[in-house]
Amino acid sequence: MDRSIRTEVCPSISLPLVKRILCNFTPDEFCPDPVPGAVLEEVNAESPIYEVIKGMWRLFGEVLELL
C-alpha cells in the first residue's frame, strides 16, 4: 500500500483508524471475503512502532544466538 495514495484518497482517516476498520471488518453477504493478511501486514509495516518492534525481535534473536 502506497502511503501517498492512502493520504490522497482519505486524508482525514488516520493510519490507526484504517487499521481498526480493517481489523474489525466482518465479511457478510455483500462482501464475503475477509481482509487479506497481506493488506494488514502492509498497514502494520507503515506503522512506526512496527519497525521498532521488528528491530527489537531482530536484536533479541542475535542475543539468543550469542547464548
WOVENKA-V452848 format. One record per residue. N is the residue number from 0. PSI is psi in radians with two decimals (999 if undefined). OMEGA is omega in whole degrees, -180 to 180 (none if undefined). D_CENTER is the distance of its C-alpha to the mean C-alpha in Angstrom with 2 decimals. Layout:
BEGIN
n->N psi->PSI omega->OMEGA d_center->D_CENTER
n->N psi->PSI omega->OMEGA d_center->D_CENTER
END
This chain:
BEGIN
n->0 psi->2.26 omega->-179 d_center->9.83
n->1 psi->2.15 omega->-177 d_center->12.32
n->2 psi->-0.67 omega->-178 d_center->11.85
n->3 psi->-0.62 omega->178 d_center->15.57
n->4 psi->-0.78 omega->-180 d_center->15.51
n->5 psi->-0.78 omega->-178 d_center->13.02
n->6 psi->-0.46 omega->177 d_center->15.24
n->7 psi->-0.72 omega->-177 d_center->18.31
n->8 psi->-0.73 omega->-178 d_center->17.67
n->9 psi->1.28 omega->-175 d_center->16.56
n->10 psi->-0.42 omega->-177 d_center->17.38
n->11 psi->-0.07 omega->180 d_center->17.97
n->12 psi->2.08 omega->-178 d_center->14.62
n->13 psi->2.83 omega->179 d_center->12.47
n->14 psi->-0.77 omega->177 d_center->8.74
n->15 psi->-0.61 omega->179 d_center->9.02
n->16 psi->-0.72 omega->176 d_center->11.15
n->17 psi->-0.79 omega->180 d_center->9.12
n->18 psi->-0.74 omega->180 d_center->6.49
n->19 psi->-0.74 omega->179 d_center->9.84
n->20 psi->-0.82 omega->-178 d_center->11.47
n->21 psi->-0.70 omega->-179 d_center->9.32
n->22 psi->-0.53 omega->-179 d_center->9.48
n->23 psi->0.00 omega->-179 d_center->13.13
n->24 psi->2.33 omega->177 d_center->14.12
n->25 psi->2.11 omega->179 d_center->17.21
n->26 psi->2.57 omega->177 d_center->18.85
n->27 psi->-2.89 omega->-177 d_center->22.43
n->28 psi->-0.39 omega->180 d_center->25.40
n->29 psi->-0.53 omega->177 d_center->24.11
n->30 psi->1.54 omega->-173 d_center->20.77
n->31 psi->-0.18 omega->-177 d_center->21.22
n->32 psi->2.40 omega->176 d_center->18.18
n->33 psi->2.91 omega->176 d_center->15.02
n->34 psi->2.20 omega->-180 d_center->11.57
n->35 psi->2.49 omega->179 d_center->11.20
n->36 psi->-0.60 omega->180 d_center->9.14
n->37 psi->-0.60 omega->179 d_center->8.62
n->38 psi->-0.79 omega->179 d_center->7.03
n->39 psi->-0.65 omega->177 d_center->4.38
n->40 psi->-0.70 omega->178 d_center->4.36
n->41 psi->-0.72 omega->178 d_center->4.78
n->42 psi->-0.76 omega->178 d_center->2.68
n->43 psi->-0.68 omega->-178 d_center->2.00
n->44 psi->-0.45 omega->180 d_center->5.19
n->45 psi->-0.31 omega->-179 d_center->6.34
n->46 psi->2.27 omega->-180 d_center->6.65
n->47 psi->-0.62 omega->-179 d_center->10.20
n->48 psi->-0.51 omega->178 d_center->10.36
n->49 psi->-0.74 omega->180 d_center->8.09
n->50 psi->-0.66 omega->179 d_center->10.90
n->51 psi->-0.81 omega->-180 d_center->13.48
n->52 psi->-0.74 omega->179 d_center->12.64
n->53 psi->-0.73 omega->178 d_center->12.57
n->54 psi->-0.67 omega->179 d_center->15.84
n->55 psi->-0.73 omega->179 d_center->17.30
n->56 psi->-0.67 omega->178 d_center->16.89
n->57 psi->-0.78 omega->179 d_center->18.49
n->58 psi->-0.74 omega->178 d_center->21.24
n->59 psi->-0.74 omega->178 d_center->21.75
n->60 psi->-0.69 omega->179 d_center->22.28
n->61 psi->-0.68 omega->179 d_center->24.77
n->62 psi->-0.74 omega->179 d_center->26.61
n->63 psi->-0.62 omega->179 d_center->26.95
n->64 psi->-0.55 omega->-180 d_center->28.43
n->65 psi->-0.42 omega->-177 d_center->30.98
n->66 psi->999 omega->none d_center->32.16
END
